[in-house]
Amino acid sequence: MSSSDINCSSGGGADTYTGLRIASVFIILVGSGFGALFPVLARRSSWLHVPEPVYEFAKYFGSGVIIATAFIHLLSSGISELSSPCLSPAWQIYPYALAFSMLSLFCIFVVELVAFRWGTAKLAALGIVHDAHGHGVGSHAAHGPEAIDDKNSSPRDLTDGSDLEVGNGGTTTEDNMLAQIIGVFILEFGVLLHSLFIGLTLAVDADFITLFVVIIFHQLFEGLGVGSRLSVLNLSPRYSYIPVVGGILYAITTPIGIATGLGVRSTYNPNSTTASIVSGIMDSLSSGILLYTGLVELLAHEFLFNNKMTNASTGKVTYAVVCMLFGTGIMALLGRWA
């Protein structure tokens, strides 16, 4: 599309397929909700028995989806939006999208580094050793802190979330659970920003039918990625509501974006200068968040620092990698249209 074909003004949203655009709010709500909540509810259900290989498939497939989302659906969009002809020439002289992505990636790293060192020091004061090479479920090691018994010096795994008594005082795995919650919050933050702008764009885009079909699958697969991670959070009953709330937030964000876009479609234009800058910066920042989460928290901790995976058979590791690449490939393919 040439620069002369782009409408850079504040208005210009398409007004075709009004009924279907309204229906898309509920259709995508169902698809997103199913993707995000099914893994969570299936994991908790006593009557819905999902075979373990199927569940494993969803988990590794979801990891691939998250990584492809970061590269193809966020970073690529950020580069395109911040290179829009509607923007002033000053935006063209530097790769701002890549810089914003790098900025958010290092910000997340520094925050986690500070939180890790603070938490490790706090646990050390209580006589607890943290497994720094554990498998991160949401953020930090899923193996959690380990208590060292003075009599036999053997570590006791606390991944069940049970209370830990140290000396005359007591402590629990609150810090470990908080680390998981923070990690999932970071993941959700990046995904939700992306989902909101998807909804806004769908509500006003002229090529509605193609975009609508692609976004249904996009939200379903991305929901599976988020839901599979929410479902493996190792939380106490006190925090058991968090995975469900996370799934609901994911489910409603794109419909909220669509509803908002329908309400302002006479004035909102996704190609306008302001919209391009805002969505470009947000997409770029979100890409850095998901890149860090996907490559460090999911891939590195899942495959390299997870004792279960390290000791697994070659067949199981191959299965996990193929599932992950399949999720990456499907999500990358959807980037051809959205």
C-alpha positions as CSV (number, residue, x, y, z in Angstrom):
1,M,0.0,0.0,0.0
2,S,1.4,3.4,-1.0
3,S,1.5,6.3,1.4
4,S,-1.2,8.1,-0.6
5,D,-3.6,5.2,0.1
6,I,-3.3,5.5,3.8
7,N,-5.8,7.5,5.8
8,C,-3.8,9.3,8.5
9,S,-6.7,11.3,10.0
10,S,-8.5,10.5,13.2
11,G,-11.5,8.9,11.6
12,G,-12.2,6.4,8.9
13,G,-13.2,3.2,10.6
14,A,-15.1,0.7,8.4
15,D,-18.8,0.5,9.0
16,T,-19.5,-2.8,7.1
17,Y,-20.7,-6.1,8.6
18,T,-22.0,-4.3,11.7
19,G,-24.0,-7.2,12.9
20,L,-21.1,-9.6,12.6
21,R,-18.8,-7.2,14.2
22,I,-21.1,-7.1,17.2
23,A,-21.4,-10.9,17.2
24,S,-17.6,-11.2,17.1
25,V,-17.5,-9.8,20.7
26,F,-19.3,-12.9,22.0
27,I,-17.7,-15.4,19.5
28,I,-14.2,-14.4,20.4
29,L,-15.1,-14.3,24.1
30,V,-16.1,-18.0,23.9
31,G,-13.0,-18.9,21.9
32,S,-10.6,-17.0,24.1
33,G,-12.3,-18.3,27.3
34,F,-12.2,-21.9,26.1
35,G,-8.5,-21.7,25.3
36,A,-7.4,-20.0,28.5
37,L,-9.8,-21.7,31.0
38,F,-10.0,-25.3,29.7
39,P,-6.4,-26.2,30.8
40,V,-7.0,-24.6,34.2
41,L,-10.4,-26.3,34.9
42,A,-9.3,-29.6,33.4
43,R,-6.4,-29.7,35.7
44,R,-8.6,-29.2,38.7
45,S,-11.6,-31.3,37.6
46,S,-12.1,-34.7,39.2
47,W,-14.5,-35.9,36.5
48,L,-12.7,-34.5,33.4
49,H,-9.8,-36.8,32.9
50,V,-7.5,-35.3,30.2
51,P,-4.7,-37.8,29.2
52,E,-1.3,-36.7,30.3
53,P,0.2,-36.7,26.7
54,V,-2.6,-34.3,25.7
55,Y,-1.9,-32.0,28.6
56,E,1.8,-32.1,27.9
57,F,1.1,-31.3,24.2
58,A,-0.9,-28.2,25.3
59,K,1.8,-27.0,27.6
60,Y,4.7,-27.2,25.1
61,F,2.5,-26.1,22.2
62,G,1.6,-23.0,24.2
63,S,5.3,-22.2,24.8
64,G,5.8,-22.2,21.1
65,V,2.7,-20.0,20.6
66,I,4.0,-17.4,23.1
67,I,7.4,-17.2,21.4
68,A,5.9,-16.8,17.9
69,T,3.5,-14.2,19.2
70,A,6.5,-12.2,20.5
71,F,8.3,-12.2,17.1
72,I,5.6,-12.4,14.5
73,H,2.6,-10.7,16.0
74,L,4.2,-8.1,18.3
75,L,7.7,-7.1,17.3
76,S,6.8,-7.2,13.6
77,S,3.7,-5.1,14.2
78,G,5.7,-2.7,16.3
79,I,8.2,-2.2,13.5
80,S,5.5,-1.7,10.9
81,E,3.5,0.7,13.1
82,L,6.5,2.8,14.0
83,S,7.6,2.9,10.4
84,S,4.2,4.2,9.2
85,P,4.2,6.9,6.5
86,C,1.8,8.8,8.8
87,L,4.6,9.4,11.3
88,S,7.1,12.2,11.1
89,P,10.5,11.6,9.5
90,A,12.1,11.5,13.0
91,W,10.6,8.1,13.6
92,Q,12.3,6.7,10.5
93,I,15.9,7.5,11.4
94,Y,16.2,4.9,14.2
95,P,14.8,1.4,14.9
96,Y,12.6,2.5,17.8
97,A,10.6,-0.7,17.8
98,L,13.6,-2.8,18.4
99,A,14.9,-0.4,21.0
100,F,11.6,-0.5,23.0
101,S,11.6,-4.3,22.8
102,M,15.1,-4.4,24.1
103,L,14.3,-1.9,26.8
104,S,11.4,-3.9,28.2
105,L,13.4,-7.2,28.0
106,F,16.2,-5.7,30.2
107,C,13.7,-4.0,32.5
108,I,12.0,-7.4,33.2
109,F,15.5,-9.0,33.7
110,V,16.6,-6.3,36.2
111,V,13.3,-6.5,38.1
112,E,13.6,-10.3,38.4
113,L,17.3,-10.1,39.2
114,V,16.6,-7.7,42.1
115,A,13.6,-9.7,43.3
116,F,15.6,-13.0,43.1
117,R,18.6,-11.6,45.1
118,W,16.3,-10.1,47.7
119,G,14.3,-13.3,48.0
120,T,17.3,-15.5,48.2
121,A,18.9,-13.3,50.9
122,K,15.6,-13.4,52.9
123,L,15.4,-17.2,52.6
124,A,19.1,-17.6,53.5
125,A,18.5,-15.7,56.7
126,L,15.9,-18.3,57.5
127,G,18.2,-21.2,56.7
128,I,16.6,-22.1,53.4
129,V,18.5,-22.7,50.2
130,H,16.8,-21.7,46.9
131,D,17.2,-23.9,43.9
132,A,18.4,-21.4,41.3
133,H,18.4,-24.0,38.5
134,G,14.9,-25.2,39.1
135,H,12.2,-25.3,36.5
136,G,10.3,-22.0,36.5
137,V,6.6,-22.5,36.4
138,G,5.7,-18.9,36.3
139,S,8.9,-17.0,37.1
140,H,11.3,-18.7,39.4
141,A,12.3,-22.2,40.2
142,A,9.5,-24.6,40.5
143,H,11.6,-26.7,42.8
144,G,11.3,-23.9,45.2
145,P,13.3,-23.3,48.3
146,E,14.8,-26.3,50.0
147,A,15.3,-26.7,53.7
148,I,18.5,-28.1,55.0
149,D,18.1,-30.5,57.9
150,D,21.1,-30.1,60.3
151,K,21.0,-33.8,61.1
152,N,21.2,-35.3,57.7
153,S,21.9,-32.3,55.5
154,S,19.3,-33.5,53.0
155,P,17.2,-31.0,51.1
156,R,13.4,-31.3,51.4
157,D,11.4,-30.3,48.4
158,L,8.7,-27.8,49.1
159,T,6.9,-27.8,45.8
160,D,3.7,-29.0,47.4
161,G,3.3,-25.7,49.0
162,S,3.4,-27.1,52.5
163,D,4.6,-25.1,55.5
164,L,8.2,-25.1,56.4
165,E,9.4,-24.9,60.0
166,V,12.9,-23.4,60.6
167,G,14.4,-23.2,64.0
168,N,11.9,-21.7,66.5
169,G,10.1,-19.7,64.0
170,G,8.1,-20.7,60.9
171,T,7.9,-19.7,57.3
172,T,6.0,-20.9,54.3
173,T,6.6,-20.9,50.6
174,E,4.9,-17.5,50.3
175,D,8.0,-16.1,48.5
176,N,8.0,-18.9,46.0
177,M,4.3,-18.5,45.3
178,L,4.7,-14.8,45.0
179,A,7.5,-15.3,42.4
180,Q,5.2,-17.5,40.4
181,I,2.4,-15.0,40.5
182,I,4.7,-12.2,39.4
183,G,6.0,-14.3,36.6
184,V,2.5,-15.0,35.3
185,F,1.5,-11.3,35.8
186,I,4.4,-10.4,33.5
187,L,3.3,-12.9,30.9
188,E,-0.4,-11.8,31.1
189,F,0.6,-8.1,30.9
190,G,2.3,-8.5,27.5
191,V,-0.5,-10.7,26.1
192,L,-3.3,-8.5,27.3
193,L,-1.9,-5.4,25.8
194,H,-1.6,-7.2,22.5
195,S,-5.2,-8.6,22.8
196,L,-6.7,-5.2,23.5
197,F,-5.2,-3.6,20.3
198,I,-6.3,-6.7,18.3
199,G,-9.8,-6.0,19.4
200,L,-9.7,-2.4,18.5
201,T,-8.3,-3.2,15.1
202,L,-10.9,-5.9,14.3
203,A,-13.7,-3.5,15.2
204,V,-12.7,-0.9,12.5
205,D,-10.7,-2.8,9.9
206,A,-12.1,-2.9,6.4
207,D,-10.9,-6.4,5.7
208,F,-13.0,-7.8,8.5
209,I,-13.9,-11.3,7.4
210,T,-10.3,-12.5,6.9
211,L,-9.1,-10.8,10.1
212,F,-12.0,-12.2,12.1
213,V,-11.4,-15.8,11.1
214,V,-7.7,-15.5,11.8
215,I,-8.2,-13.8,15.2
216,I,-10.5,-16.6,16.3
217,F,-7.7,-19.1,15.9
218,H,-5.1,-16.7,17.1
219,Q,-7.0,-16.1,20.4
220,L,-7.7,-19.8,20.8
221,F,-4.1,-20.9,20.4
222,E,-2.7,-18.0,22.4
223,G,-5.3,-18.8,25.1
224,L,-4.0,-22.4,25.2
225,G,-0.5,-21.0,25.7
226,V,-1.6,-18.8,28.6
227,G,-4.0,-21.3,30.1
228,S,-1.4,-24.2,30.1
229,R,1.0,-22.0,32.1
230,L,-1.7,-20.8,34.5
231,S,-2.8,-24.4,35.1
232,V,0.7,-25.5,36.4
233,L,1.0,-22.8,39.0
234,N,1.8,-24.4,42.3
235,L,-0.3,-22.3,44.7
236,S,-1.8,-22.8,48.1
237,P,-5.6,-22.9,48.4
238,R,-5.4,-19.3,49.5
239,Y,-4.3,-18.2,46.0
240,S,-6.1,-20.9,44.0
241,Y,-8.4,-18.3,42.4
242,I,-5.5,-16.6,40.6
243,P,-5.3,-19.0,37.5
244,V,-9.0,-18.7,37.0
245,V,-8.9,-14.9,37.2
246,G,-6.0,-14.9,34.8
247,G,-7.9,-16.9,32.3
248,I,-11.0,-14.7,32.6
249,L,-8.9,-11.6,32.1
250,Y,-7.5,-13.0,28.9
251,A,-10.9,-14.1,27.7
252,I,-12.5,-10.6,28.1
253,T,-9.7,-8.4,26.9
254,T,-10.1,-8.8,23.2
255,P,-14.0,-8.5,23.4
256,I,-13.5,-5.3,25.4
257,G,-11.2,-4.0,22.7
258,I,-13.8,-4.9,20.0
259,A,-16.6,-3.2,21.9
260,T,-14.5,-0.1,22.5
261,G,-13.5,0.0,18.8
262,L,-17.2,-0.3,17.8
263,G,-18.0,2.6,20.1
264,V,-15.4,4.9,18.7
265,R,-15.1,3.7,15.1
266,S,-16.3,7.0,13.6
267,T,-13.2,8.7,15.2
268,Y,-10.7,5.9,15.7
269,N,-8.4,5.0,12.8
270,P,-5.7,2.4,13.5
271,N,-3.5,4.0,10.8
272,S,-3.6,7.5,12.4
273,T,-0.5,9.1,13.7
274,T,-1.5,8.8,17.4
275,A,-2.8,5.2,17.1
276,S,0.4,4.1,15.2
277,I,2.7,5.6,17.9
278,V,0.7,4.2,20.8
279,S,0.1,0.7,19.4
280,G,3.6,0.6,18.0
281,I,5.3,1.4,21.3
282,M,2.9,-1.0,23.3
283,D,3.5,-3.8,20.8
284,S,7.2,-3.3,21.0
285,L,7.3,-3.3,24.8
286,S,5.1,-6.3,24.9
287,S,7.3,-8.2,22.5
288,G,10.3,-7.8,24.8
289,I,8.2,-9.0,27.8
290,L,7.1,-12.1,25.9
291,L,10.6,-12.8,24.4
292,Y,12.1,-12.8,27.9
293,T,9.2,-14.9,29.3
294,G,9.3,-17.3,26.3
295,L,13.0,-17.8,25.9
296,V,14.1,-17.6,29.5
297,E,11.2,-18.7,31.7
298,L,9.7,-21.2,29.4
299,L,12.4,-22.6,27.1
300,A,15.5,-22.4,29.3
301,H,13.8,-23.4,32.5
302,E,11.6,-26.0,30.9
303,F,14.3,-27.8,28.8
304,L,17.7,-27.0,30.4
305,F,17.2,-26.4,34.1
306,N,14.3,-28.8,34.7
307,N,15.6,-32.0,36.4
308,K,12.6,-33.9,35.1
309,M,13.3,-33.0,31.5
310,T,17.1,-33.4,31.9
311,N,16.6,-37.1,33.0
312,A,13.8,-37.7,30.5
313,S,14.1,-40.1,27.6
314,T,15.1,-38.9,24.2
315,G,11.6,-39.7,22.9
316,K,9.9,-37.5,25.5
317,V,12.3,-34.6,24.9
318,T,11.7,-35.0,21.1
319,Y,8.0,-35.0,21.6
320,A,8.2,-31.8,23.7
321,V,10.3,-30.0,21.1
322,V,8.1,-31.1,18.2
323,C,5.0,-29.8,20.1
324,M,6.7,-26.5,20.8
325,L,7.8,-26.1,17.2
326,F,4.3,-27.0,16.0
327,G,2.8,-24.2,18.2
328,T,5.4,-21.8,16.9
329,G,4.8,-22.8,13.3
330,I,1.0,-22.5,13.5
331,M,1.2,-19.1,15.2
332,A,3.8,-17.8,12.8
333,L,1.6,-19.0,9.9
334,L,-1.3,-16.9,11.2
335,G,1.0,-13.9,11.0
336,R,0.5,-14.1,7.3
337,W,-3.0,-12.6,7.7
338,A,-3.0,-10.9,11.1
